[in-house]
Amino acid sequence: MEEVVLKLAAVTKAFGPLKAVRSLSLEVRKGEIATLLGPSGCGKTTTLRLVAGLEEPDEGEIFEAGKLIVSVAQGLFTPPYKRNMGMVFQSYALWPNMTVAQNVAFPLELRGLASKIIREKVRGALDLVNLGELEQRPVPLLSGGQQQRVALARALVYEPDLLLLDEPFSNLDAKLREQMRVEVKLLQKKLGISALFVTHDQIEAMSLSDRVAVMHDGDIEQLGAPLELYERPRTPFVRDFLGKTIILQGTVAAKDQERIAVQMAGAPRHLSCLNHASPGVAVGQKVCLAIRPEDIAAQLSPSDGENALRGSIETCLFVGDHYEVHLRLDGGGLVFFYLPRGADLEEGRVISVKFPPERVSVWPA
Amino acid sequence: MSRLFLQARNLVKRFGPTAAVNNVSFEVKKGEVLTLLGPSGCGKTTTLRMVAGFEQPDEGEIEIENTVIVSAAKRIFVPPEKRRMGMVFQSYAVWPHMTVFENVAYPLKRRGVKKAAIQEKVSQVLELVGLGKMESRPATLLSGGQQQRVALARALVYSPQILLLDEPLSNLDAKLREQMRVELKELQKRLSITVIFVTHDQIEAMTLSDQLAVMNLGEIHQIAPPREIYERPRTRFVQEFIGRVIWLEGRLAELAPGGASVEIAGDEPLSIFSRRISEDVKKGDDVIVGIRPESITLAKEKIAGESNQLPCLLEKRLFLGDRIECHLRYGNARFTLATPITESFSNGQKVCLCLPPDSVFIWTKPTGLTE
């Protein structure tokens, strides 16, 4: 059994009539990055602020390393500075009137450490984030990426049990974001630190996390490893929020333990889908089929083979490293998929696409 | 072969001491989409505004179907309202106090078109952009995507000879932008209308254009169809601005017709052969090497007898959903490479990159670039 560093039990928070967080429960295990992912307004930042102690819940309990730190029923609320957590904000929240070293030293001074120890720890934290050379630099002279590294060093310097990251990369440009993503991941593995990370960016969430909680409307819709969420979404919201999904309509023609056969308009035969994602669809029921564009295999000579569908090319968009092909299926549905550069297809051409049975999921319409 | 429609020759526009547009020339054929693509401040919008007549060039000429409409030397300047051009702006510029119908009818009213004709034209063009049922809706109640469709309908309603689009998709969210991109392309083809399109977004530029002009610092670096720009960039800027590139530094060791080899500094010095060499490099020069990541194959170890193999350390693999992003290091150079989720490498492993000579580009190393 893994050690739990943070536990939320049935935590609720309302702002006036709006319930931002609804009876949410979650555990963060030691050494993992757990991520709250969702669109704006889903309650992810409020949840993080409840953990940090910047908000008080209306109901529920929070445990830090097994110890109760917040309980509405018992009237218990541990203030933020008594929680051993380091927080990094989207806006960095650095003091512009201080140098890099002074910013990082601040939490230690607040805790009354001796100045010799402070110097050592600050140096150690700045080396970790590769800012060892910039100790004396005033903060306003740093780039966005460097400022975010200072904020990270400041959060790490007093060796917290848990790192709280609130959209830390959102203010960085695309290239820097990509670089910081991998730096944070490598650093977190090296230190073995636990982190609760909040983001609306699915790429960040999937690449950084050990487990992701997809949030919707104040609660967790699904919690799991990134690959599991991507390949086995349990709700339409999770399916459509992560990655790109193509949805087509059909009717269940037959069904057994292993497979579901779906009749689609204009298709010469049933489409066979492995029966894994979809509880409770019955023969005769109207359903949605979901498939990821990268799972669609194009067959340039039209075929009527198993799980092959014919269609004509509507547009072939050149996007640099590949083509995005939009295909109008014979039955009227529209799908898109990718082809490598070099495969130049003229519009109007009839081809087939094959849907691998294990990659198509069936959902109630 | 389609007819030449618009020609811009040696356009110059100065704002104070700086030339926002510096000797820019291009041609647009009838029914074709020409895109001006570049970072902010490259002069693309100023160029479009000169075509529209919102700015007067300091030098140069613009000709439409063999009639000069602007010439600095001959002091010719046809005002915007006489140019028969439809323009769509980034900010929509839809009138909030009018309905959808009134917004689109406005340019026709100003031209004194009869009421019955206005009704017919507006209905037609709203149908065209998929807003047929929204005629009487106040413009303020529309979503961003719908407002942009109104702006497009308003630009199309008086059958302009050419459509000028200034970052029309930039204010839309990512999903809507993707959808509008496809819609715009299909509409343009259906109407076979001539378009000049301005954007800083390379994906929009590549998917929508017949010809693509890549601009930087007031100048056009290259004009060609998107695929040619992508596959045969003529300058380092063009390669860097479009698509992803892996950069390495080295020294040009051998130069022969049809190929060159570069010595790359790193953990294990090695030599890479290239067939794409910038004209200004000489033997012995410090050079930078640009490679498109998607043309690279990643192997577990060196393949015997093959050249152009770069041994790298795979520092970290990140799962991105539809692909794995591999973070690699060779010497001091760090770069990323996307691989399918089916690959089976592990973190900390040594890997080997195979670089096809046709996808390795050699450029002069700019002075002042830090090591």
Interface residues (C-beta under 8 A of the other chain):
Chain A: E178 Q179 R181 V182 K185 L186 Q202 I203 M206 S207 L208 P226 L227 Y230 L242 G243 K244 R292 P293 E294 E314 T315 L317 F318 V319 G320 D321 H322 E324 H326 P340 R341
Chain B: R181 V182 K185 E186 Q202 I203 M206 T207 P226 R227 Y230 E231 I242 G243 R244 R292 P293 E294 E315 K316 L318 F319 L320 G321 D322 R323 E325 H327 R334 T336 I341
